[in-house]
């Protein structure tokens, strides 16, 4: 009989997501900035990494990421597998190196066994990314009051929420940027948060080098 897996890939990714072993000094985990009880976002305006270093931008929620075409506000990652590894190596965030992370995971008695069973090899950055991305893909939300309202099912939105939706769609023009089932068109928009002086985050421009992208940020999803 085949041996039953110690964990599924998604379960293993969840364990790794909450384990500070992936940071330089084992003090910061993915869950430190993407807090489960706060929709996997942060409660701070800007998160802090190893040694209290202040990050660059707000840590947005990582729920409902499966259908996204770009990741991070500047869109520098094109897949979840790319995205999940970047904070680990970012000098303002977890500050670890691939060599450090893989060595620790290979020395961990339980983790080493799980990597070998799930991926048929010792831990490496590719299998680490696969496990973390598999967990993030489980964080999809559905069957909300909005979904039930749209399908004429019981327990839909309140009357106040329906009025709020009307403002969202028409008067507020929120829907111009926040559309689709996840309330984002996955576009990059400039909402006036760059002026080259006191507001100097160049946003998407840092990735494309296109001057028309100065100050543009990825429109975040508003689902949930």
C-alpha positions in Angstrom: 0.0 0.0 0.0 1.2 3.5 -0.8 2.1 5.6 2.3 -0.5 8.2 3.1 0.9 11.7 2.6 1.9 13.4 5.8 0.2 16.6 4.6 -1.5 17.8 1.3 0.4 20.4 -0.6 -2.2 23.0 0.5 -1.8 22.0 4.2 1.9 22.1 3.9 1.8 25.5 2.3 -0.4 26.7 5.2 2.2 25.4 7.7 5.1 27.2 5.9 3.0 30.4 5.5 2.9 30.7 9.3 6.4 29.6 10.0 9.1 32.3 10.6 11.8 29.8 9.6 11.6 31.4 6.2 13.0 34.8 7.5 16.6 35.7 8.2 16.4 35.6 12.0 13.2 33.4 12.3 11.1 36.3 13.6 8.8 37.1 10.7 6.5 34.8 8.7 4.2 35.4 5.8 1.3 35.5 8.3 3.0 38.4 10.2 1.9 40.8 7.5 -1.0 38.8 6.0 -2.9 38.2 9.1 -5.6 35.5 8.8 -8.1 37.1 11.1 -7.9 40.3 9.1 -8.7 38.8 5.7 -5.0 38.0 5.2 -4.1 41.8 5.2 -2.2 43.9 7.8 -3.6 46.3 10.3 -0.6 48.7 9.9 -0.4 51.3 7.1 3.0 49.8 6.2 4.2 46.5 7.5 7.5 46.0 9.2 10.0 43.2 8.4 13.0 41.7 10.1 14.6 44.0 12.6 11.6 46.3 12.5 12.5 47.6 9.0 9.7 49.6 7.5 8.4 48.3 4.1 7.6 50.3 1.0 3.8 49.9 0.7 0.7 48.5 2.4 0.4 44.7 2.7 -2.9 44.0 0.8 -5.1 41.0 1.3 -4.1 37.9 -0.5 -7.6 36.4 -0.7 -9.1 35.8 -4.1 -5.8 35.7 -6.0 -6.4 32.8 -8.3 -7.6 34.8 -11.2 -5.2 37.7 -10.9 -2.9 38.5 -13.9 -0.3 40.6 -11.9 0.8 40.7 -8.3 2.0 43.5 -6.0 0.9 47.1 -6.5 3.4 47.5 -9.3 2.7 44.2 -10.9 6.2 42.9 -10.8 5.2 39.3 -10.4 3.2 37.5 -13.1 2.4 34.3 -11.2 1.7 33.4 -7.6 4.8 31.2 -7.6 6.9 34.2 -8.4 5.0 36.4 -5.9 5.3 34.2 -2.8 9.1 34.0 -3.0 9.8 37.8 -3.3 8.9 38.9 0.3 11.2 36.1 1.6 14.2 37.6 -0.2 13.2 41.3 0.1 15.8 43.2 2.2 13.0 45.2 3.9 10.8 42.2 4.6 12.0 38.7 5.5 15.6 39.2 4.2 16.5 35.6 3.7 18.5 34.0 0.8 17.5 30.9 -1.1 20.6 29.1 0.3 19.6 29.9 3.9 16.0 28.9 3.4 16.6 25.6 1.6 19.3 24.6 4.1 16.9 25.2 7.0 14.1 23.3 5.4 16.3 20.4 4.6 17.6 20.2 8.2 14.0 20.2 9.6 13.2 16.6 10.2 9.4 16.8 9.5 9.6 19.3 6.6 12.3 17.3 4.9 10.1 14.2 4.9 7.1 16.2 3.6 9.1 17.7 0.7 10.4 14.3 -0.3 7.0 12.8 -0.2 5.1 15.6 -1.9 7.7 16.6 -4.5 10.0 13.6 -4.7 13.1 15.7 -3.7 14.7 17.8 -1.0 13.4 21.3 -0.4 14.3 23.9 -3.0 12.8 27.2 -3.9 10.6 25.8 -6.7 8.9 23.3 -4.4 8.6 25.9 -1.6 6.9 28.3 -4.1 4.5 25.5 -5.2 3.5 24.8 -1.6 2.9 28.4 -0.6 1.1 29.2 -3.9 -1.2 26.1 -3.4 -2.2 27.4 0.0 -2.9 31.0 -1.3 -5.2 29.5 -4.0 -7.4 28.0 -1.3 -8.2 31.5 0.0 -11.1 32.1 -2.4 -14.4 33.5 -1.0 -17.8 32.7 -2.4 -21.4 32.4 -1.2 -21.4 35.8 0.3 -24.6 37.9 0.8 -23.7 39.7 -2.5 -23.4 36.4 -4.3 -26.7 35.2 -2.9 -28.4 38.5 -3.8 -27.1 38.3 -7.4 -28.6 34.8 -7.7 -31.9 35.6 -5.9 -31.1 33.1 -3.1 -32.2 33.4 0.5 -30.2 35.5 3.0 -29.0 38.1 0.5 -27.7 41.6 1.1 -29.4 44.0 3.4 -31.5 46.9 2.0 -28.7 49.3 3.1 -26.1 47.2 1.2 -28.3 47.3 -1.9 -28.5 51.1 -1.6 -24.7 51.1 -1.2 -24.3 49.0 -4.3 -26.3 51.6 -6.3 -23.9 54.3 -5.1 -20.9 52.1 -5.9 -22.2 51.4 -9.4 -23.5 54.8 -10.4 -22.9 58.0 -8.3 -19.6 56.9 -6.7 -18.3 55.5 -10.0 -16.3 52.9 -8.0 -17.4 50.3 -10.5 -15.3 52.0 -13.2 -12.2 50.4 -11.6 -13.6 47.8 -9.3 -15.6 45.5 -11.6 -15.7 41.7 -12.3 -16.6 39.1 -9.7 -13.6 40.1 -7.6 -14.2 43.8 -8.0 -11.0 44.6 -9.9 -10.3 44.8 -13.6 -6.6 43.9 -12.9 -5.6 47.2 -14.4 -3.1 49.8 -13.4 -4.5 53.3 -12.6 -3.1 56.6 -11.4 -5.3 58.1 -8.7 -3.1 61.1 -8.0 -0.7 59.6 -5.5 2.4 60.7 -7.4 3.6 64.2 -7.9 7.4 63.7 -7.9 7.7 65.8 -4.7 6.2 64.7 -1.4 4.3 61.8 -3.2 7.1 60.0 -5.0 6.2 56.3 -5.4 6.6 55.8 -9.1 4.5 52.6 -9.0 4.3 50.6 -12.3 6.9 52.8 -13.9 9.6 51.0 -11.9 8.8 47.8 -13.8 8.0 49.1 -17.3 10.2 52.2 -17.6 7.2 53.7 -19.5 6.6 57.4 -18.4 2.9 56.9 -18.9 3.0 54.4 -16.0 4.3 57.0 -13.5 2.3 56.7 -10.3 0.1 53.9 -11.6 -0.8 51.1 -9.1 -2.7 47.8 -9.6 -6.3 48.2 -8.7 -6.9 45.9 -5.7 -9.9 43.6 -5.5 -12.6 44.5 -3.1 -14.3 41.1 -2.8 -14.9 40.2 0.9 
